[in-house]
Amino acid sequence: MMELITISRKLARDTDRLRFKEPVVHVYNPLIYARGPAEEYLRRYARIGPEALFLGMNPGPFGMAQTGVPFGDVESVRDWLGLRGPVGRPPCEHPKRPVRGFECPRREISGRRLWGWARDRFVTPERFFARFFVWNYCPLVFLESSGRNRTPDKLALSERAALFELCDRALLRFVRHLQPSRVIGIGRFASDRARASLASLDIPVGTVLHPSPASPTANRGWAVQAERQLRELGVLAKC
């Protein structure tokens, strides 16, 4: 999977050159400081031709920001995916959002829900990744002065344009190499960006509910609703 690692490294370098204004005061790039586990995830679990690529938005402060793995809830990544390793720290850290790597005591609810569903449905990572892969559209974490996570869709227009250009290009390269049968955005933002960046490809793009605790709908049984949506997309018909 060296080509995917090359794409990941270039995206990390390119996005690291971007600059953002308030209310964003700290930007984390886990593909750089958590490169070890991030690339081990690619080496171990990415394979050509999955049934679907699940695409998230960007890292959460208690997930990929800590582990380098998409939706990277520490317990899920360590105990189910079997990944861990040294994690550095961003050059400028928010005092309310320290990076403690695999020692981070907080759970990421979105990651716990996503990987918990995968574990309950497929039992082993090998069975899940034989059919699917999970990746994030944007590799950066944006933090406001309060410590609040600011999502990419809330950035200033000029900042979004520069960021999306890099992320679109990387996603197109990633999909061309991975060759999934379809892309499924985890949340509307991810599916919208997938449709925009992959317009030149003949690949279907669908959407499932994002497992964020900020979503009242997701809090009413995310896994059951996601299963229904995946069946409607024809993704779980063979399970």
Phi and psi in degrees as GROMACS dihedral restraints (atoms count N, CA, C in turn):
[ dihedral_restraints ]
;  ai    aj    ak    al  type     phi  dphi    fc
    3     4     5     6     1   -62.5    20    10
    4     5     6     7     1   -32.7    20    10
    6     7     8     9     1   -63.4    20    10
    7     8     9    10     1   -41.2    20    10
    9    10    11    12     1   -66.1    20    10
   10    11    12    13     1   -37.4    20    10
   12    13    14    15     1   -65.5    20    10
   13    14    15    16     1   -39.4    20    10
   15    16    17    18     1   -61.7    20    10
   16    17    18    19     1   -43.3    20    10
   18    19    20    21     1   -62.3    20    10
   19    20    21    22     1   -44.3    20    10
   21    22    23    24     1   -61.9    20    10
   22    23    24    25     1   -43.4    20    10
   24    25    26    27     1   -66.7    20    10
   25    26    27    28     1   -39.9    20    10
   27    28    29    30     1   -66.1    20    10
   28    29    30    31     1   -42.1    20    10
   30    31    32    33     1   -61.1    20    10
   31    32    33    34     1   -41.4    20    10
   33    34    35    36     1   -61.4    20    10
   34    35    36    37     1   -45.6    20    10
   36    37    38    39     1   -65.3    20    10
   37    38    39    40     1   -46.1    20    10
   39    40    41    42     1   -63.9    20    10
   40    41    42    43     1   -46.4    20    10
   42    43    44    45     1   -71.8    20    10
   43    44    45    46     1   -24.4    20    10
   45    46    47    48     1   -68.3    20    10
   46    47    48    49     1   -18.7    20    10
   48    49    50    51     1   -83.6    20    10
   49    50    51    52     1   -13.6    20    10
   51    52    53    54     1   -72.3    20    10
   52    53    54    55     1   152.7    20    10
   54    55    56    57     1  -126.3    20    10
   55    56    57    58     1   144.3    20    10
   57    58    59    60     1  -129.6    20    10
   58    59    60    61     1   147.3    20    10
   60    61    62    63     1  -102.6    20    10
   61    62    63    64     1   168.0    20    10
   63    64    65    66     1   -55.4    20    10
   64    65    66    67     1   144.8    20    10
   66    67    68    69     1   -80.9    20    10
   67    68    69    70     1    -1.5    20    10
   69    70    71    72     1   -75.4    20    10
   70    71    72    73     1   124.8    20    10
   72    73    74    75     1  -119.7    20    10
   73    74    75    76     1   -17.6    20    10
   75    76    77    78     1  -138.2    20    10
   76    77    78    79     1   139.1    20    10
   78    79    80    81     1  -128.4    20    10
   79    80    81    82     1   125.7    20    10
   81    82    83    84     1  -106.5    20    10
   82    83    84    85     1   141.9    20    10
   84    85    86    87     1  -125.6    20    10
   85    86    87    88     1    83.0    20    10
   87    88    89    90     1   -64.7    20    10
   88    89    90    91     1   -19.3    20    10
   90    91    92    93     1   -66.8    20    10
   91    92    93    94     1   -13.7    20    10
   93    94    95    96     1   -96.8    20    10
   94    95    96    97     1   -59.7    20    10
   96    97    98    99     1   -79.9    20    10
   97    98    99   100     1   -15.8    20    10
   99   100   101   102     1  -117.1    20    10
  100   101   102   103     1    35.4    20    10
  102   103   104   105     1   -59.5    20    10
  103   104   105   106     1   -36.8    20    10
  105   106   107   108     1   -55.7    20    10
  106   107   108   109     1   -63.9    20    10
  108   109   110   111     1   -66.1    20    10
  109   110   111   112     1   -30.8    20    10
  111   112   113   114     1   -61.6    20    10
  112   113   114   115     1   -44.1    20    10
  114   115   116   117     1   -79.6    20    10
  115   116   117   118     1   -28.4    20    10
  117   118   119   120     1   -65.7    20    10
  118   119   120   121     1   -35.6    20    10
  120   121   122   123     1   -58.4    20    10
  121   122   123   124     1   -45.3    20    10
  123   124   125   126     1   -65.2    20    10
  124   125   126   127     1   -46.0    20    10
  126   127   128   129     1   -61.3    20    10
  127   128   129   130     1   -42.0    20    10
  129   130   131   132     1   -80.8    20    10
  130   131   132   133     1   -35.3    20    10
  132   133   134   135     1  -117.8    20    10
  133   134   135   136     1   -18.3    20    10
  135   136   137   138     1   -77.5    20    10
  136   137   138   139     1   136.9    20    10
  138   139   140   141     1  -144.0    20    10
  139   140   141   142     1   152.4    20    10
  141   142   143   144     1   -70.7    20    10
  142   143   144   145     1   136.3    20    10
  144   145   146   147     1    80.8    20    10
  145   146   147   148     1    38.4    20    10
  147   148   149   150     1   -68.4    20    10
  148   149   150   151     1   159.2    20    10
  150   151   152   153     1   -62.9    20    10
  151   152   153   154     1   -35.2    20    10
  153   154   155   156     1  -154.8    20    10
  154   155   156   157     1   145.8    20    10
  156   157   158   159     1  -102.8    20    10
  157   158   159   160     1   117.3    20    10
  159   160   161   162     1   -84.6    20    10
  160   161   162   163     1   125.5    20    10
  162   163   164   165     1  -116.0    20    10
  163   164   165   166     1   120.4    20    10
  165   166   167   168     1   -93.6    20    10
  166   167   168   169     1   179.2    20    10
  168   169   170   171     1   -82.8    20    10
  169   170   171   172     1   -71.4    20    10
  171   172   173   174     1  -159.7    20    10
  172   173   174   175     1   170.0    20    10
  174   175   176   177     1   -64.2    20    10
  175   176   177   178     1   148.0    20    10
  177   178   179   180     1   -94.6    20    10
  178   179   180   181     1   154.3    20    10
  180   181   182   183     1   -65.9    20    10
  181   182   183   184     1   -19.3    20    10
  183   184   185   186     1  -112.5    20    10
  184   185   186   187     1    10.3    20    10
  186   187   188   189     1  -119.0    20    10
  187   188   189   190     1  -105.3    20    10
  189   190   191   192     1   -59.6    20    10
  190   191   192   193     1   -28.9    20    10
  192   193   194   195     1   -60.0    20    10
  193   194   195   196     1   -25.9    20    10
  195   196   197   198     1   -96.1    20    10
  196   197   198   199     1   -32.9    20    10
  198   199   200   201     1  -116.4    20    10
  199   200   201   202     1   -16.4    20    10
  201   202   203   204     1    81.1    20    10
  202   203   204   205     1     0.3    20    10
  204   205   206   207     1  -108.8    20    10
  205   206   207   208     1   135.4    20    10
  207   208   209   210     1   -55.1    20    10
  208   209   210   211     1   136.8    20    10
  210   211   212   213     1    53.6    20    10
  211   212   213   214     1    38.3    20    10
  213   214   215   216     1   -80.0    20    10
  214   215   216   217     1    51.8    20    10
  216   217   218   219     1   -45.7    20    10
  217   218   219   220     1   125.6    20    10
  219   220   221   222     1   -54.5    20    10
  220   221   222   223     1   -50.6    20    10
  222   223   224   225     1   -62.4    20    10
  223   224   225   226     1   -40.9    20    10
  225   226   227   228     1   -66.0    20    10
  226   227   228   229     1   -44.4    20    10
  228   229   230   231     1   -67.0    20    10
  229   230   231   232     1   -43.2    20    10
  231   232   233   234     1   -72.5    20    10
  232   233   234   235     1   -47.5    20    10
  234   235   236   237     1   -92.6    20    10
  235   236   237   238     1   -28.7    20    10
  237   238   239   240     1  -101.9    20    10
  238   239   240   241     1   -48.8    20    10
  240   241   242   243     1   -75.4    20    10
  241   242   243   244     1   -18.9    20    10
  243   244   245   246     1    71.2    20    10
  244   245   246   247     1    29.9    20    10
  246   247   248   249     1  -112.7    20    10
  247   248   249   250     1   141.6    20    10
  249   250   251   252     1  -165.8    20    10
  250   251   252   253     1   175.2    20    10
  252   253   254   255     1   158.9    20    10
  253   254   255   256     1   173.8    20    10
  255   256   257   258     1   -65.8    20    10
  256   257   258   259     1   138.2    20    10
  258   259   260   261     1  -127.1    20    10
  259   260   261   262     1   127.0    20    10
  261   262   263   264     1   -80.0    20    10
  262   263   264   265     1  -154.0    20    10
  264   265   266   267     1  -137.5    20    10
  265   266   267   268     1   149.2    20    10
  267   268   269   270     1   -65.0    20    10
  268   269   270   271     1   153.4    20    10
  270   271   272   273     1   -59.8    20    10
  271   272   273   274     1   -35.2    20    10
  273   274   275   276     1  -129.4    20    10
  274   275   276   277     1   109.3    20    10
  276   277   278   279     1  -103.1    20    10
  277   278   279   280     1   138.9    20    10
  279   280   281   282     1   -75.3    20    10
  280   281   282   283     1   129.5    20    10
  282   283   284   285     1   -60.9    20    10
  283   284   285   286     1   -24.5    20    10
  285   286   287   288     1   -90.2    20    10
  286   287   288   289     1    -8.4    20    10
  288   289   290   291     1  -133.5    20    10
  289   290   291   292     1    62.4    20    10
  291   292   293   294     1   -68.3    20    10
  292   293   294   295     1   150.3    20    10
  294   295   296   297     1   -95.2    20    10
  295   296   297   298     1   115.0    20    10
  297   298   299   300     1  -114.3    20    10
  298   299   300   301     1     6.9    20    10
  300   301   302   303     1    60.7    20    10
  301   302   303   304     1  -136.3    20    10
  303   304   305   306     1   -76.5    20    10
  304   305   306   307     1     1.8    20    10
  306   307   308   309     1   -95.6    20    10
  307   308   309   310     1     0.7    20    10
  309   310   311   312     1   -63.3    20    10
  310   311   312   313     1   124.7    20    10
  312   313   314   315     1   -82.7    20    10
  313   314   315   316     1   -12.1    20    10
  315   316   317   318     1   -90.6    20    10
  316   317   318   319     1   144.5    20    10
  318   319   320   321     1   -89.1    20    10
  319   320   321   322     1   147.3    20    10
  321   322   323   324     1   -97.8    20    10
  322   323   324   325     1   115.8    20    10
  324   325   326   327     1   -64.9    20    10
  325   326   327   328     1   -41.6    20    10
  327   328   329   330     1   -58.6    20    10
  328   329   330   331     1   -46.1    20    10
  330   331   332   333     1   -67.7    20    10
  331   332   333   334     1   -38.9    20    10
  333   334   335   336     1   -61.9    20    10
  334   335   336   337     1   -39.7    20    10
  336   337   338   339     1   -69.7    20    10
  337   338   339   340     1   -46.4    20    10
  339   340   341   342     1   -64.6    20    10
  340   341   342   343     1   -54.4    20    10
  342   343   344   345     1   -71.8    20    10
  343   344   345   346     1   -28.3    20    10
  345   346   347   348     1   -65.2    20    10
  346   347   348   349     1   -40.5    20    10
  348   349   350   351     1   -62.2    20    10
  349   350   351   352     1   -45.8    20    10
  351   352   353   354     1   -60.2    20    10
  352   353   354   355     1   -40.7    20    10
  354   355   356   357     1   -66.3    20    10
  355   356   357   358     1   -46.0    20    10
  357   358   359   360     1   -67.3    20    10
  358   359   360   361     1   -33.6    20    10
  360   361   362   363     1   -82.4    20    10
  361   362   363   364     1   -39.4    20    10
  363   364   365   366     1  -115.8    20    10
  364   365   366   367     1    -7.2    20    10
  366   367   368   369     1    71.6    20    10
  367   368   369   370     1   -55.1    20    10
  369   370   371   372     1  -116.6    20    10
  370   371   372   373     1   151.4    20    10
  372   373   374   375     1   -58.9    20    10
  373   374   375   376     1   -36.4    20    10
  375   376   377   378     1   -60.8    20    10
  376   377   378   379     1   -40.0    20    10
  378   379   380   381     1   -69.5    20    10
  379   380   381   382     1   -38.1    20    10
  381   382   383   384     1   -66.4    20    10
  382   383   384   385     1   -49.5    20    10
  384   385   386   387     1   -77.8    20    10
  385   386   387   388     1    -9.1    20    10
  387   388   389   390     1   -65.3    20    10
  388   389   390   391     1   -21.9    20    10
  390   391   392   393     1  -118.8    20    10
  391   392   393   394     1   -24.2    20    10
  393   394   395   396     1  -136.8    20    10
  394   395   396   397     1   165.0    20    10
  396   397   398   399     1  -144.0    20    10
  397   398   399   400     1   155.5    20    10
  399   400   401   402     1  -124.3    20    10
  400   401   402   403     1   131.7    20    10
  402   403   404   405     1  -147.0    20    10
  403   404   405   406     1   162.6    20    10
  405   406   407   408     1  -109.8    20    10
  406   407   408   409     1   141.8    20    10
  408   409   410   411     1   -64.5    20    10
  409   410   411   412     1   -49.4    20    10
  411   412   413   414     1  -114.2    20    10
  412   413   414   415     1   136.4    20    10
  414   415   416   417     1   -91.6    20    10
  415   416   417   418     1    -1.6    20    10
  417   418   419   420     1   -99.9    20    10
  418   419   420   421     1   147.8    20    10
  420   421   422   423     1  -105.1    20    10
  421   422   423   424     1   131.5    20    10
  423   424   425   426     1  -114.8    20    10
  424   425   426   427     1   122.4    20    10
  426   427   428   429     1  -119.7    20    10
  427   428   429   430     1   136.7    20    10
  429   430   431   432     1   -88.4    20    10
  430   431   432   433     1   172.7    20    10
  432   433   434   435     1   -60.7    20    10
  433   434   435   436     1   -30.0    20    10
  435   436   437   438     1   -74.5    20    10
  436   437   438   439     1   -12.8    20    10
  438   439   440   441     1    96.9    20    10
  439   440   441   442     1    -3.9    20    10
  441   442   443   444     1   -65.7    20    10
  442   443   444   445     1   140.4    20    10
  444   445   446   447     1   -79.5    20    10
  445   446   447   448     1   124.8    20    10
  447   448   449   450     1  -105.3    20    10
  448   449   450   451     1   121.6    20    10
  450   451   452   453     1   -80.2    20    10
  451   452   453   454     1   156.1    20    10
  453   454   455   456     1   -57.4    20    10
  454   455   456   457     1   -32.9    20    10
  456   457   458   459     1   -68.3    20    10
  457   458   459   460     1   -13.4    20    10
  459   460   461   462     1   -98.0    20    10
  460   461   462   463     1     2.4    20    10
  462   463   464   465     1   -71.9    20    10
  463   464   465   466     1   162.5    20    10
  465   466   467   468     1   -60.4    20    10
  466   467   468   469     1   151.6    20    10
  468   469   470   471     1   -55.4    20    10
  469   470   471   472     1   -46.4    20    10
  471   472   473   474     1   -65.9    20    10
  472   473   474   475     1   -35.9    20    10
  474   475   476   477     1   -68.5    20    10
  475   476   477   478     1   -41.4    20    10
  477   478   479   480     1   -60.8    20    10
  478   479   480   481     1   -43.9    20    10
  480   481   482   483     1   -60.0    20    10
  481   482   483   484     1   -46.0    20    10
  483   484   485   486     1   -66.4    20    10
  484   485   486   487     1   -42.7    20    10
  486   487   488   489     1   -67.0    20    10
  487   488   489   490     1   -47.9    20    10
  489   490   491   492     1   -63.8    20    10
  490   491   492   493     1   -33.5    20    10
  492   493   494   495     1   -59.8    20    10
  493   494   495   496     1   -44.0    20    10
  495   496   497   498     1   -69.8    20    10
  496   497   498   499     1   -43.8    20    10
  498   499   500   501     1   -69.0    20    10
  499   500   501   502     1   -37.6    20    10
  501   502   503   504     1   -60.4    20    10
  502   503   504   505     1   -46.8    20    10
  504   505   506   507     1   -62.3    20    10
  505   506   507   508     1   -43.4    20    10
  507   508   509   510     1   -66.9    20    10
  508   509   510   511     1   -40.6    20    10
  510   511   512   513     1   -64.6    20    10
  511   512   513   514     1   -40.4    20    10
  513   514   515   516     1   -60.6    20    10
  514   515   516   517     1   -44.5    20    10
  516   517   518   519     1   -64.4    20    10
  517   518   519   520     1   -41.5    20    10
  519   520   521   522     1   -61.5    20    10
  520   521   522   523     1   -46.5    20    10
  522   523   524   525     1   -69.5    20    10
  523   524   525   526     1   -40.0    20    10
  525   526   527   528     1   -59.0    20    10
  526   527   528   529     1   -37.6    20    10
  528   529   530   531     1   -79.8    20    10
  529   530   531   532     1   -44.0    20    10
  531   532   533   534     1   -70.3    20    10
  532   533   534   535     1   -33.7    20    10
  534   535   536   537     1    57.8    20    10
  535   536   537   538     1    52.3    20    10
  537   538   539   540     1   -71.3    20    10
  538   539   540   541     1   155.8    20    10
  540   541   542   543     1   -72.6    20    10
  541   542   543   544     1   -25.3    20    10
  543   544   545   546     1  -158.6    20    10
  544   545   546   547     1   165.4    20    10
  546   547   548   549     1  -119.2    20    10
  547   548   549   550     1   133.9    20    10
  549   550   551   552     1  -120.7    20    10
  550   551   552   553     1   112.4    20    10
  552   553   554   555     1   -74.3    20    10
  553   554   555   556     1   131.3    20    10
  555   556   557   558     1   -88.5    20    10
  556   557   558   559     1    90.2    20    10
  558   559   560   561     1   102.5    20    10
  559   560   561   562     1   157.1    20    10
  561   562   563   564     1   -65.7    20    10
  562   563   564   565     1   -38.3    20    10
  564   565   566   567     1   -57.2    20    10
  565   566   567   568     1   -48.6    20    10
  567   568   569   570     1   -63.7    20    10
  568   569   570   571     1   -41.6    20    10
  570   571   572   573     1   -68.8    20    10
  571   572   573   574     1   -36.2    20    10
  573   574   575   576     1   -63.6    20    10
  574   575   576   577     1   -43.5    20    10
  576   577   578   579     1   -67.7    20    10
  577   578   579   580     1   -36.3    20    10
  579   580   581   582     1   -63.0    20    10
  580   581   582   583     1   -44.4    20    10
  582   583   584   585     1   -62.4    20    10
  583   584   585   586     1   -39.4    20    10
  585   586   587   588     1   -69.1    20    10
  586   587   588   589     1   -46.5    20    10
  588   589   590   591     1   -78.7    20    10
  589   590   591   592     1   -23.0    20    10
  591   592   593   594     1  -107.3    20    10
  592   593   594   595     1    19.9    20    10
  594   595   596   597     1   -60.1    20    10
  595   596   597   598     1   -26.4    20    10
  597   598   599   600     1   -80.1    20    10
  598   599   600   601     1    -8.1    20    10
  600   601   602   603     1  -104.6    20    10
  601   602   603   604     1   149.1    20    10
  603   604   605   606     1   -91.5    20    10
  604   605   606   607     1    78.7    20    10
  606   607   608   609     1  -139.5    20    10
  607   608   609   610     1   129.2    20    10
  609   610   611   612     1   -71.2    20    10
  610   611   612   613     1   144.8    20    10
  612   613   614   615     1  -125.4    20    10
  613   614   615   616     1   127.4    20    10
  615   616   617   618     1  -122.2    20    10
  616   617   618   619     1  -178.1    20    10
  618   619   620   621     1  -138.9    20    10
  619   620   621   622     1   140.5    20    10
  621   622   623   624     1  -125.4    20    10
  622   623   624   625     1   158.8    20    10
  624   625   626   627     1   -58.2    20    10
  625   626   627   628     1   137.5    20    10
  627   628   629   630     1   -75.9    20    10
  628   629   630   631     1   138.8    20    10
  630   631   632   633     1   -81.6    20    10
  631   632   633   634     1    14.8    20    10
  633   634   635   636     1   -60.7    20    10
  634   635   636   637     1   140.0    20    10
  636   637   638   639     1   -68.8    20    10
  637   638   639   640     1   -11.8    20    10
  639   640   641   642     1   -75.0    20    10
  640   641   642   643     1    -9.9    20    10
  642   643   644   645     1   -97.1    20    10
  643   644   645   646     1   113.4    20    10
  645   646   647   648     1   -58.0    20    10
  646   647   648   649     1   -33.8    20    10
  648   649   650   651     1   -66.1    20    10
  649   650   651   652     1   -44.2    20    10
  651   652   653   654     1   -64.1    20    10
  652   653   654   655     1   -29.6    20    10
  654   655   656   657     1   -73.9    20    10
  655   656   657   658     1    -9.0    20    10
  657   658   659   660     1  -101.6    20    10
  658   659   660   661     1    50.4    20    10
  660   661   662   663     1    86.9    20    10
  661   662   663   664     1    72.5    20    10
  663   664   665   666     1   -61.9    20    10
  664   665   666   667     1   -45.5    20    10
  666   667   668   669     1   -60.4    20    10
  667   668   669   670     1   -42.6    20    10
  669   670   671   672     1   -63.4    20    10
  670   671   672   673     1   -43.0    20    10
  672   673   674   675     1   -69.1    20    10
  673   674   675   676     1   -39.9    20    10
  675   676   677   678     1   -64.7    20    10
  676   677   678   679     1   -39.3    20    10
  678   679   680   681     1   -59.8    20    10
  679   680   681   682     1   -44.4    20    10
  681   682   683   684     1   -62.3    20    10
  682   683   684   685     1   -44.1    20    10
  684   685   686   687     1   -64.4    20    10
  685   686   687   688     1   -39.3    20    10
  687   688   689   690     1   -67.1    20    10
  688   689   690   691     1   -37.4    20    10
  690   691   692   693     1   -64.2    20    10
  691   692   693   694     1   -40.5    20    10
  693   694   695   696     1   -63.7    20    10
  694   695   696   697     1   -29.7    20    10
  696   697   698   699     1   -82.3    20    10
  697   698   699   700     1    -6.6    20    10
  699   700   701   702     1    82.3    20    10
  700   701   702   703     1    12.3    20    10
  702   703   704   705     1   -80.3    20    10
  703   704   705   706     1   -35.7    20    10
  705   706   707   708     1   -99.7    20    10
  706   707   708   709     1    11.3    20    10
  708   709   710   711     1   -61.2    20    10
  709   710   711   712     1   -27.4    20    10
  711   712   713   714     1   -92.5    20    10
  712   713   714   715     1    -2.1    20    10
